[in-house]
Amino acid sequence: MLSTNYRESSIKYTTVLPKGCIDELKNLTDKKVIPSVSQGIRLAVENFVAVQKQQEYMQSLREAADDKAFIKRTLDTQNDFVFIDEEGEEPW
């Protein structure tokens, strides 16, 4: 999601985009779907980065699931805390 203080941490960057994409963004601006072409581009980039990060995270989870040493360490840690995590009979 677009941060409210994006201007403080922004860098102006020039890129070349297909004319059709810019035309569509202008159309969305005219329809008041987005306030500006710049914000439309910013949102598209933010969404792209978020999707890529999520895919990277999911890939790391798949790799961890196949890593026997990781699974063993995780289960050992879980077992170390099994009694600590149990609720007591008396309220706090």
C-alpha positions as CSV (number, residue, x, y, z in Angstrom):
1,M,0.0,0.0,0.0
2,L,1.2,3.5,-0.8
3,S,2.7,5.1,2.3
4,T,1.4,8.6,3.3
5,N,4.9,10.0,3.5
6,Y,6.2,8.5,0.2
7,R,7.6,11.9,-0.9
8,E,10.2,12.0,1.9
9,S,11.7,8.7,0.8
10,S,11.2,9.0,-2.9
11,I,13.7,9.0,-5.7
12,K,12.8,10.5,-9.1
13,Y,13.5,7.8,-11.7
14,T,13.0,8.0,-15.5
15,T,11.8,5.0,-17.4
16,V,10.3,4.2,-20.7
17,L,6.8,2.7,-20.8
18,P,4.6,1.6,-23.6
19,K,2.3,4.3,-25.0
20,G,-0.7,2.1,-24.5
21,C,0.0,1.7,-20.8
22,I,0.3,5.5,-20.4
23,D,-2.9,6.0,-22.3
24,E,-4.7,3.6,-20.1
25,L,-3.4,5.3,-17.0
26,K,-4.5,8.6,-18.3
27,N,-7.9,7.1,-19.0
28,L,-8.1,5.9,-15.4
29,T,-7.1,9.4,-14.2
30,D,-9.8,11.0,-16.3
31,K,-12.3,8.5,-14.8
32,K,-11.0,9.5,-11.3
33,V,-10.0,5.9,-10.6
34,I,-6.5,7.2,-9.7
35,P,-5.5,10.7,-9.0
36,S,-2.5,10.8,-11.4
37,V,-0.5,8.8,-13.8
38,S,2.4,8.9,-11.4
39,Q,0.4,7.4,-8.6
40,G,-0.9,4.7,-10.9
41,I,2.7,3.8,-11.8
42,R,3.8,4.0,-8.1
43,L,0.9,1.6,-7.1
44,A,1.7,-0.8,-9.9
45,V,5.4,-1.0,-8.9
46,E,4.5,-1.4,-5.2
47,N,2.1,-4.2,-6.1
48,F,4.6,-5.9,-8.3
49,V,7.3,-5.7,-5.6
50,A,4.8,-7.1,-3.0
51,V,3.9,-10.0,-5.2
52,Q,7.6,-10.8,-5.9
53,K,8.4,-10.7,-2.2
54,Q,5.5,-13.0,-1.4
55,Q,6.7,-15.5,-4.1
56,E,10.2,-15.3,-2.8
57,Y,8.9,-16.0,0.7
58,M,6.8,-18.9,-0.5
59,Q,9.8,-20.4,-2.3
60,S,11.9,-20.2,0.9
61,L,9.1,-22.0,2.8
62,R,9.1,-24.7,0.1
63,E,12.9,-25.0,0.4
64,A,12.6,-25.2,4.2
65,A,10.0,-27.9,4.0
66,D,12.4,-30.0,2.0
67,D,15.3,-29.3,4.4
68,K,15.5,-32.2,6.9
69,A,17.9,-30.4,9.2
70,F,15.6,-27.3,9.3
71,I,12.6,-29.6,10.2
72,K,14.6,-31.3,12.9
73,R,15.7,-28.0,14.5
74,T,12.1,-26.7,14.3
75,L,10.7,-29.8,16.0
76,D,13.4,-29.9,18.6
77,T,12.7,-26.3,19.5
78,Q,9.0,-26.9,19.6
79,N,9.5,-29.9,21.9
80,D,11.8,-27.8,24.2
81,F,8.9,-25.5,24.9
82,V,6.0,-28.0,25.1
83,F,5.7,-27.9,28.9
84,I,6.4,-24.1,29.2
85,D,3.6,-23.3,26.8
86,E,1.0,-25.4,28.7
87,E,-1.6,-23.5,30.7
88,G,-1.5,-23.8,34.4
89,E,-4.5,-24.9,36.4
90,E,-4.6,-21.6,38.3
91,P,-5.4,-18.2,36.7
92,W,-2.7,-15.6,36.7
